[in-house]
Each structure stands twice: as C-alpha cells, then as structure tokens.
C-alpha cells in the first residue's frame, strides 16, 4: 500500500463488484513472486531494478486484496535458498526490505492491515528484525487484511521445526506418538493460526512451488501466469481470482459426492471437508 492516493478507479470498483457477485473470494491467497531478475534482464537493467519495480506490485496487490475481501495474503518474500545468491544482491534485498517497510508501515496501519512474518526470523540482520518487530507491534490489533511475509522461509524448514516441537512434546510426556494427527501437527507449524491458502499464485511461468508452504498447500488451487512479478497488478490479480471461482474444490472427493451432499443436506459437505482437511 503505497504513499499517495489509492489506485482504485470507477472501472476497478466495477471489477471488484463483479468478483464479489461472481463467486467466493479466496480467504487466503499465497503468492510466489517470481520474475524480477528476468524482467530487468529483458530491459537491459540491473537485477535490482526488477526488485524495486516488484515492490510497486506488492503495494498494489496488498491494496487490491484488502479491497476485495481477502483475509490473508502470504508473500514469498525471501527464501532460505535466497541466502545462496551473490552477497551484493542479498545485501541489496535486505536494504530494500528495510526501506520498503519503513515507507509502508504507517500506511499499512492506517488501512487496518495487520503485519506478521513466518520463517527463520533470527537469521535476518538485526536492523531488519527490529524494524519488523516495531511494525508487527504497531499493527497487531488491526482487523482487516493480514499480510504475512515469508522471510528466510522454506517449507522443509517449517516441517522439520514442527517435527522437532512435536518430538519434544512426546519426550516430555505431554502427547503420545499415536496422538499426532494432521490437525495436531499443524499446530506446530509457523502458520498455526493462519488458514491454509485457498489459492496459490505463481508469476513468471515456472511450474513448481519452490519449497513454499509444502504442508499448507495440500489442497490449494494453483494459478500460474507467464507475467513476471513486476508486471503483476490489479487486473492480473482479478483474473487469478476469477479463475479460482470456476474451480470445484473436491478435497480428494469426487464431484458426485459433493453434488449429492449439496442436494441432500447443506451442512454435509462442510463436515466431509472438515474430516479431510482437519479445518
């Protein structure tokens, strides 16, 4: 959510109204923001130019998600694998992260957005940690969109960390191995208080999930676009949501089970889904 006036136009509001009438809005959208470097390379620009333009996409997508009623937006901001990039690029990314947070913190707060992070937070530079802790504290009581930034995050790290916590509980005698279910294990993940994503968006055309939310994406719908992240704006977000609204989410069931359940008992489908997903 950038400084200055909203980018919402009358035409944009019509598109938002269409989406709300067209079907359900995903409660939780997760995005793999890919293509900054390739976007810059095609323009004979340094990679950092792509990262800077990508920040503008973040601003617009956060604003648009809040406006259409998305409750959670998780952005794959910096993976554990990103630490392997050239030191100069990592340093630039950390500085950009810091400056962007300083620029956007008050705007997020004034728009009722709650900020939080997931990942190996302690591996970030101390200055970045301090800035995030201040922003998280400032926005913790906000009740609108929850913006989750995955920082120094990987799905395998998340699962291993959760497994260690569960093992410690077994050692202490608080639980038995037999008591560890999908639902219980989910409580040890970094996203324990966040619903699993309904929709995963990946930009720039790569068809993989790159170690992102491996456990949580089990039943998420996927939307892949060739558009690089620096060009992914409101229109592209709305297209992704509209595509999501055409999907039939079966959670491992078959269509006939869902349609039969809907015609016989309204609450039956939800109970089946809850038994499958643990939600």
BELKAGI-V368642 format. One record per residue. N is the residue number from 1. RES is the residue in one small letter. SS is DSSP state (H for helix, E for strand, - for the rest). Layout:
((N	RES	SS) (N	RES	SS))
//
This chain:
((1	x	-) (2	x	-) (3	x	-) (4	x	-) (5	x	-) (6	x	-) (7	x	-) (8	x	-) (9	x	-) (10	x	H) (11	x	H) (12	x	H) (13	x	H) (14	x	H) (15	x	H) (16	x	H) (17	x	H) (18	x	H) (19	x	H) (20	x	H) (21	x	H) (22	x	H) (23	x	-) (24	x	-) (25	x	-) (26	x	-) (27	x	-) (28	x	E) (29	x	E) (30	x	E) (31	x	E) (32	x	E) (33	x	-) (34	x	-) (35	x	-) (36	x	H) (37	x	H) (38	x	H) (39	x	H) (40	x	H) (41	x	H) (42	x	H) (43	x	-) (44	x	-) (45	x	-) (46	x	-) (47	x	H) (48	x	H) (49	x	H) (50	x	H) (51	x	H) (52	x	H) (53	x	H) (54	x	H) (55	x	H) (56	x	H) (57	x	H) (58	x	H) (59	x	H) (60	x	H) (61	x	H) (62	x	H) (63	x	H) (64	x	H) (65	x	H) (66	x	H) (67	x	H) (68	x	H) (69	x	-) (70	x	-) (71	x	-) (72	x	E) (73	x	E) (74	x	E) (75	x	E) (76	x	E) (77	x	E) (78	x	E) (79	x	E) (80	x	H) (81	x	H) (82	x	H) (83	x	H) (84	x	H) (85	x	-) (86	x	-) (87	x	H) (88	x	H) (89	x	H) (90	x	H) (91	x	H) (92	x	H) (93	x	H) (94	x	H) (95	x	H) (96	x	H) (97	x	H) (98	x	H) (99	x	H) (100	x	H) (101	x	H) (102	x	H) (103	x	H) (104	x	H) (105	x	H) (106	x	H) (107	x	H) (108	x	H) (109	x	H) (110	x	H) (111	x	-) (112	x	-) (113	x	-) (114	x	E) (115	x	E) (116	x	E) (117	x	E) (118	x	E) (119	x	-) (120	x	-) (121	x	H) (122	x	H) (123	x	H) (124	x	-) (125	x	-) (126	x	H) (127	x	H) (128	x	H) (129	x	H) (130	x	H) (131	x	H) (132	x	H) (133	x	H) (134	x	H) (135	x	H) (136	x	H) (137	x	H) (138	x	H) (139	x	H) (140	x	-) (141	x	-) (142	x	-) (143	x	-) (144	x	-) (145	x	-) (146	x	E) (147	x	E) (148	x	E) (149	x	E) (150	x	E) (151	x	E) (152	x	E) (153	x	E) (154	x	-) (155	x	H) (156	x	H) (157	x	H) (158	x	H) (159	x	H) (160	x	H) (161	x	H) (162	x	H) (163	x	H) (164	x	H) (165	x	H) (166	x	H) (167	x	H) (168	x	H) (169	x	H) (170	x	H) (171	x	H) (172	x	-) (173	x	-) (174	x	-) (175	x	-) (176	x	-) (177	x	H) (178	x	H) (179	x	H) (180	x	-) (181	x	-) (182	x	H) (183	x	H) (184	x	H) (185	x	H) (186	x	H) (187	x	-) (188	x	-) (189	x	-) (190	x	-) (191	x	-) (192	x	-) (193	x	-) (194	x	-) (195	x	-) (196	x	-) (197	x	-) (198	x	-) (199	x	E) (200	x	E) (201	x	E) (202	x	E) (203	x	-) (204	x	-) (205	x	-) (206	x	-) (207	x	-) (208	x	-) (209	x	-) (210	x	-) (211	x	-) (212	x	-) (213	x	-) (214	x	-) (215	x	-) (216	x	-) (217	x	-) (218	x	-) (219	x	-) (220	x	-) (221	x	E) (222	x	E) (223	x	E) (224	x	E) (225	x	-) (226	x	-) (227	x	-) (228	x	-) (229	x	H) (230	x	H) (231	x	H) (232	x	-) (233	x	-) (234	x	H) (235	x	H) (236	x	H) (237	x	H) (238	x	H) (239	x	H) (240	x	H) (241	x	H) (242	x	H) (243	x	H) (244	x	H) (245	x	H) (246	x	-) (247	x	-) (248	x	-) (249	x	-) (250	x	-) (251	x	-) (252	x	-) (253	x	-) (254	x	-) (255	x	H) (256	x	H) (257	x	H) (258	x	H) (259	x	H) (260	x	H) (261	x	H) (262	x	H) (263	x	H) (264	x	H) (265	x	-) (266	x	-) (267	x	-) (268	x	H) (269	x	H) (270	x	H) (271	x	H) (272	x	H) (273	x	H) (274	x	H) (275	x	H) (276	x	H) (277	x	H) (278	x	-) (279	x	-))
//
